[in-house]
Amino acid sequence: MPDPVLRPLLFLDVDGPLIPFGSTPQPHPTYEPSTDDSNPLLARIDPAQGPRLAALGCELVWATTWMTDANDSISPRLGLPELPVVIWPDPTEIDEQYERSGLHWKTHPLVEWAAGRSFVWVDDELTDLDRAWVESSHRGRALLHAVDPRIGLAESDYLAIRSWLELG
């Protein structure tokens, strides 16, 4: 396991990796009923994901449009403590700076946030362009791992992340 001071970051998106969505042959599984009537999709969050994420030995960071709401609504369902949250740039800056380049709008801010530190980014919207840009622009190791949003984080995703961490 890496030195705790130098543990890799794990930037975690919510919609797709933790809350599966999209059409599937069978209904999405549900777990604990949501007490938040404003978002019934919270019942799709598998509480077993929390211990599995914590066992990776990374510093978990919310990298989601849920922002600080992830600590209020998602962390308790996963049994996780309050996590650091990436605060995104103003949407007008995102439109102007990032979309023209073809990169995901989270790519630049996450590399800046990591500041050279090794990281894993788990999201459902990653592309080869994002991977190439991070490889050429980030001085640390990075794994950009795409999750199938219809399924969410699965055993194969954890295997890929653990394999990459073991190489570090």
C-alpha positions in Angstrom: 0.0 0.0 0.0 1.3 3.5 -0.8 2.6 5.9 1.8 -0.5 7.5 3.3 1.0 11.0 2.7 1.5 10.2 -1.0 -1.5 8.1 -1.6 -3.0 8.6 -5.1 -6.1 10.6 -5.4 -9.3 9.0 -6.6 -11.6 11.5 -8.3 -15.0 10.0 -8.2 -18.0 11.0 -10.3 -21.5 10.1 -9.0 -23.9 9.8 -11.9 -22.9 6.7 -13.9 -20.3 5.2 -11.6 -22.4 5.2 -8.4 -25.9 5.9 -9.7 -26.4 3.7 -12.8 -28.6 5.1 -15.5 -29.7 4.4 -19.0 -31.6 1.5 -20.5 -30.8 -2.1 -19.5 -32.7 -5.3 -20.2 -33.8 -5.4 -16.5 -34.6 -2.7 -14.0 -31.6 -1.2 -12.1 -31.2 -2.8 -8.7 -32.2 -0.6 -5.7 -31.0 -0.7 -2.2 -32.0 1.3 0.8 -35.1 3.4 0.0 -34.2 7.0 -0.4 -35.4 9.3 2.3 -34.8 12.2 -0.1 -38.0 12.4 -2.1 -36.3 15.0 -4.4 -34.1 12.3 -5.9 -35.4 8.7 -6.0 -32.3 7.6 -8.0 -30.4 7.6 -4.7 -31.9 4.2 -4.0 -29.7 2.9 -6.8 -26.5 3.5 -4.8 -25.1 0.2 -3.5 -23.9 0.8 0.0 -21.2 -2.0 -0.5 -19.4 0.4 -2.9 -18.2 2.6 0.1 -16.1 -0.1 1.8 -14.7 -1.2 -1.6 -13.7 2.3 -2.5 -12.1 2.9 0.9 -10.2 -0.4 0.6 -8.4 0.9 -2.5 -6.1 3.0 -0.3 -6.6 6.2 -2.3 -7.6 9.6 -1.0 -11.2 9.8 -2.2 -12.3 13.1 -3.7 -15.8 14.0 -5.1 -15.4 15.0 -8.7 -19.1 15.5 -9.5 -21.7 18.1 -10.3 -23.2 17.1 -7.0 -20.3 19.0 -5.4 -20.8 19.5 -1.6 -24.2 17.8 -1.8 -22.3 14.5 -2.4 -21.2 14.7 1.3 -24.8 15.2 2.4 -26.5 12.7 0.2 -24.0 10.2 -1.0 -21.3 9.7 1.6 -23.7 8.6 4.4 -25.3 6.0 2.0 -21.8 4.6 1.4 -20.6 4.8 5.0 -17.9 7.2 3.9 -16.7 10.3 5.9 -17.0 13.7 4.4 -14.7 13.9 1.4 -12.9 16.7 -0.2 -14.9 18.2 -3.1 -13.6 19.6 -6.4 -15.2 23.0 -6.9 -15.7 23.5 -10.6 -15.1 26.7 -12.6 -18.0 29.0 -13.5 -20.0 27.4 -16.3 -19.2 30.3 -18.7 -15.5 29.6 -18.2 -16.1 25.9 -19.0 -17.9 26.7 -22.2 -15.2 29.1 -23.4 -12.1 27.2 -22.3 -12.8 23.5 -22.4 -15.5 22.6 -24.9 -13.7 24.1 -27.9 -10.7 21.8 -27.2 -12.9 18.7 -27.3 -11.8 17.7 -23.8 -14.2 16.8 -21.1 -14.9 20.0 -19.0 -13.5 18.3 -15.9 -10.1 17.4 -17.4 -8.2 20.7 -16.9 -9.6 21.3 -13.4 -8.8 17.8 -12.1 -5.2 18.0 -13.4 -4.8 21.4 -11.7 -6.3 20.0 -8.5 -4.0 17.0 -8.5 -1.0 19.3 -8.9 1.4 16.6 -10.1 0.1 13.9 -7.6 -0.9 10.5 -9.0 -4.6 10.1 -9.5 -7.4 7.8 -10.7 -10.4 9.5 -12.3 -13.5 7.3 -12.4 -16.2 8.7 -14.7 -18.6 7.6 -17.4 -17.7 10.3 -19.9 -14.0 9.9 -20.5 -12.4 9.8 -24.0 -9.1 8.9 -25.5 -8.6 12.7 -26.1 -8.8 13.2 -22.3 -6.3 10.4 -21.7 -3.8 11.8 -24.2 -4.1 15.3 -22.9 -3.6 14.1 -19.3 -0.6 12.0 -20.3 1.1 15.0 -22.0 0.1 17.6 -19.4 0.3 15.9 -16.0 3.6 15.2 -14.4 2.3 12.4 -12.2 0.8 9.0 -13.0 -2.8 9.0 -14.0 -5.5 6.4 -14.8 -8.6 7.7 -16.4 -11.1 4.9 -16.0 -14.4 4.9 -17.8 -17.3 3.1 -16.2 -20.4 1.8 -18.0 -23.1 4.1 -16.8 -25.8 1.4 -17.3 -24.0 -0.8 -14.7 -22.0 1.5 -12.5 -18.8 0.4 -10.7 -18.4 -3.3 -11.2 -15.8 -5.9 -10.1 -13.9 -5.4 -13.5 -13.6 -1.7 -12.7 -12.1 -2.5 -9.2 -9.7 -5.0 -10.8 -8.5 -2.4 -13.3 -8.0 0.2 -10.6 -6.2 -2.2 -8.2 -3.9 -3.4 -11.0 -2.9 0.2 -11.9 -2.4 1.0 -8.2 -0.1 -2.0 -7.8 2.1 -0.9 -10.6 2.7 2.5 -8.9 
